[in-house]
C-alpha cells in the first residue's frame, strides 16, 4: 500500500496533456487545455489567455517567458492543410509552480 495520497483526476488530465521539449521544458497547448476545460470553440478561450497575460504582467513575470504563439498545420480534407493559431503555455499560466 502506498503512503502517498491519490492524485486528483484533474491533475492526471493536466499531466496527460503536458508537452515536454527535448530540453525538458514543460508546456501545454492552449487548444488542448481549452478542450479539457470544455470550451467548444477555441475563440471563446482566447479571452482567458489575454486575462492570464495581464495577470502575468501584474505579478512581475515576462509574458514572453510563459506564452509562446504557435502555428499548427491541420488536415482539412483532399490533402489540403490549414494553419491554426495555438499557444504554448507554461506553468505560470496554469497556476502551478514557476519554471
C-alpha positions in Angstrom: 0.0 0.0 0.0 1.3 3.4 -0.9 1.9 6.2 1.6 1.1 8.8 -1.0 -2.4 10.2 -1.3 -4.2 9.6 -4.6 -3.7 12.2 -7.3 -6.9 14.1 -8.2 -8.3 13.3 -11.6 -7.8 16.9 -12.7 -4.1 16.6 -12.1 -3.9 13.4 -14.1 -5.6 15.1 -17.0 -3.3 18.1 -16.7 -0.2 15.8 -16.7 -1.6 13.7 -19.6 -1.8 16.8 -22.0 1.6 18.2 -20.9 4.2 18.6 -23.6 7.9 18.3 -22.9 10.5 19.7 -25.2 13.8 17.9 -26.0 15.4 20.3 -23.5 12.9 19.2 -20.8 10.8 22.3 -20.7 7.1 21.7 -19.9 4.3 23.4 -21.7 0.6 23.0 -22.5 -1.2 23.7 -25.8 -3.9 26.2 -25.3 -6.1 24.2 -27.7 -5.6 21.1 -25.6 -6.3 22.9 -22.4 -9.4 24.6 -23.9 -10.8 21.1 -24.8 -10.1 19.8 -21.3 -11.9 22.8 -19.9 -14.8 22.1 -22.3 -14.6 25.2 -24.4 -16.4 24.1 -27.6 -14.9 26.9 -29.7 -11.3 28.0 -29.3 -12.0 31.7 -29.9 -14.1 31.6 -26.6 -10.9 30.6 -24.8 -8.8 33.4 -26.2 -10.1 36.0 -23.7 -8.9 33.6 -20.9 -5.4 33.7 -22.4 -5.5 37.5 -22.6 -6.5 37.8 -18.9 -3.8 35.4 -18.0 -1.2 37.5 -19.8 -2.4 40.6 -17.9 -2.1 38.6 -14.6 1.4 37.5 -15.6 2.5 41.2 -16.2 0.9 42.3 -12.9 2.7 39.6 -11.0 6.0 40.7 -12.4 6.6 37.9 -14.9 7.5 38.3 -18.5 4.7 37.3 -20.9 7.2 36.1 -23.5 8.6 33.6 -20.9 5.2 31.9 -20.4 3.2 32.4 -23.6 4.7 31.4 -27.0 2.5 31.7 -30.0 2.5 28.6 -32.2 1.1 27.7 -35.6 -0.1 24.2 -36.3 -0.9 22.7 -39.7 -4.1 20.5 -39.7 -5.6 18.5 -42.5 -8.9 19.8 -43.8 -9.5 17.2 -46.5 -8.5 16.4 -50.0 -4.9 16.6 -48.9 -5.1 20.3 -48.1 -3.9 21.8 -44.8 -4.8 24.9 -42.9 -2.8 26.8 -40.3 -4.3 27.1 -36.8 -3.3 29.5 -34.0 -2.2 27.9 -30.8 -0.2 28.9 -27.7 2.4 27.0 -25.7 1.6 27.9 -22.1 4.0 27.4 -19.1 3.1 26.5 -15.5 2.7 30.2 -14.8 -0.4 30.2 -16.9 -1.8 27.1 -15.3 -1.3 28.4 -11.7 1.3 25.8 -10.9 4.9 26.5 -9.8 7.1 28.8 -11.9 9.6 27.1 -14.3 
